[in-house]
Amino acid sequence: MRNNILLLILGITLLQPAFAATRDFASIDSDSNGYISASEANSMPGLSGLFLAIDTDRDGKISPAEYDIAIRGGATSKGWSDTDG
């Protein structure tokens, strides 16, 4: 579990510049419903591969808060803490 979390953190850290430089949340949320769906995430290379990791509450969509945590590299946010085992 710890190795998976470390890989996730590394992946998000490497993708931060791509997220920030390419698209803001509103431009990915093409239907303007306030969430990024899996199909919307597919419009951005790199985001679709991390969709399940970024969707920390497992509701099948990425909220603005979850996206913000991913952009900022939220290593200590819910679900990404390295104290999980």
Secondary structure, 3 states (H helix, E strand, C coil): CHHHHHHHHHHHHHHHHHHHHHCCHHHHCCCCCCCEEHHHHCCCCCCHHHHHHHCCCCCCEECHHHHHHHHHCCCCCCCCCCCCC
